[in-house]
Amino acid sequence: MSADLNEDDRFMGLALEAGLTGLGRAAPNPCVGALLVKDGRVLARGGHRFDGGPHAESVVLSQAGTDARGATLYVTLEPCCHVGRQPPCTEAIQAAGIREVVVGMVDPDPRMSGRGIQHLTQQGIRLRVGVRQEDCEALDPGYIHRQEEGRPRVVLKTAATLEGNVATQSGHSQWITGATARGLGHELRARVGAVMIGRGTLEADQPRLTARFDGHTPWWRLDNDYQPKRLVVGGARCDHELPAEGGARWYLGPGLGSSFERYLDLPRLSGGEVNWPSALRRLAKEGVNAVLVEGGPQLAGSLMRAGVVDEWLAFTAPATLGGQGRAALAGDGTDHMTGATRGQVELVERLGDDVLVWTRFREGPSFAAQEKLLRCLRGEME
């Protein structure tokens, strides 16, 4: 554990670590971690593991039992005060005799938005808010984005050659990048919670779209074996199948008659292209907080033209096709550089022989920030 942190930061760091158990699988709920401390000693810690399960506050209060009376609760997100599938955490906190609550961030859910903090304050419980707030926001950027924007956060991932091709002219693309870069892609599948491709990619590559670690499970995965939802976008019925092993299979297009568990026919524009702002709002209502897009140039280009790509992980391999191939984005781009979409570079690093440039196009907590948080927490543990 790092000696450079003050007590509040150190304890909130442990709460953040506990919240990692919900990465990917807690959606549409947020990832939340909690820690109970009394006389400088940790009594209990835990997180919200999955949608519908006990909230982080309930987990630690249950662990501590009567020892919780007079303790301080550290929690990464404002405790809830509304009745859902779980009882209000504010009532459990009050009943347990908690002396003080230290909150990382206010919950952007309009049902909350400070109401939980206000309720606890009115009950005479001491409150402190904003400890490691940026880190607490980075814990679950998808949840925050869905609450604030009304749609999932969209993360585009591409792997390209030096000249920017993501496949040969015949469509062959396995593999452009090396194992290290692909490993980060698998981590993101697990953390983002849903992976999206187009029907063409399903037919050409027959991917599994699962998070696979080949015996090298990331340290943050804890007890979490979650597999992401697998979303396939198509404009016609799809008779190709995803393997049964893995996360839930959704077909986003006219369907029936194949192996998908869910069918959502997305709204479309007059020309037949998906109306992405409306479609993403539909996915948000279905409980999707974030989407990792691994589709081909058609899907990627469609999302970029719609202006809904929030982050782009561009992996570049030191390889060339020696001529024309398939570019990362299909479709007509802007005719003038003044019309180019510009973002902010969040991370540049070498992964094996490949290079990653991680760009953010929209303000707010990002999965790039989440990646940095994970590395920070790992360092604090050492």
JOWO-V282844 format. One record per backbone hydrogen bond with DSSP energy under -1.0 kcal/mol. CO is the residue of the C=O (numbers start at 0). NH is the residue of the N-H. Records with the same first field share a line. If there is no record, write none. Layout:
CO->NH ; NH
This chain:
5->9
6->10
7->11
8->12
9->13
10->14
11->15
12->16
13->17
14->18
16->19
17->20
18->21
19->22
21->25
22->24
24->50
25->28
31->47
32->75
33->45
34->73
35->42 ; 43
36->71
37->40
40->37
43->35
45->33
49->52
54->58
55->59
56->60
57->61
58->62
59->63
60->64
63->66
64->67
65->68
67->70
70->98 ; 99
71->36
72->101
73->34
74->103
79->89
85->83
87->91
88->92
89->93
90->94
91->95
92->97
93->96
96->69
98->125
99->72
100->127
101->74
102->129 ; 130
104->77
106->112
108->111
111->114
113->117
114->118
115->119
116->120
117->121
118->122
119->124
120->123
125->100
127->102
129->132
131->135
132->136
133->137
139->143
140->144
141->145
142->146
143->147
144->148
145->149
152->290
153->309 ; 310
154->292
155->312
157->314
159->316
160->163
164->160
166->325
167->170
171->167
177->181
178->182
179->183
180->184
181->185
182->186
183->187
184->188
185->189
186->190
187->191
188->192
192->228
193->291
194->230
195->293
196->232
197->201
198->202
199->203
200->204
201->205
212->215
217->220
220->223
228->194
229->249
230->196
231->251
232->198
247->229
248->260 ; 261
249->231
250->252 ; 263
251->233
261->250
266->274
268->271
272->268
273->275
274->278
275->279
276->280
277->281
278->282
279->283
280->284
282->287
283->286
288->152
290->154
291->195
292->156
295->299
296->300 ; 329
297->301
298->302
299->303
300->304
301->305
302->307
303->306
309->360 ; 361
310->155
311->358
312->157
313->356
314->159
315->354
316->318
318->161
325->165
335->338
336->339
343->359
346->357
348->355
350->353
353->350
354->315
355->348
356->313
357->345 ; 346
358->311
359->343
365->369
366->370
367->371
368->372
369->373
370->374
371->375
372->376
373->377
374->378
375->379
376->380
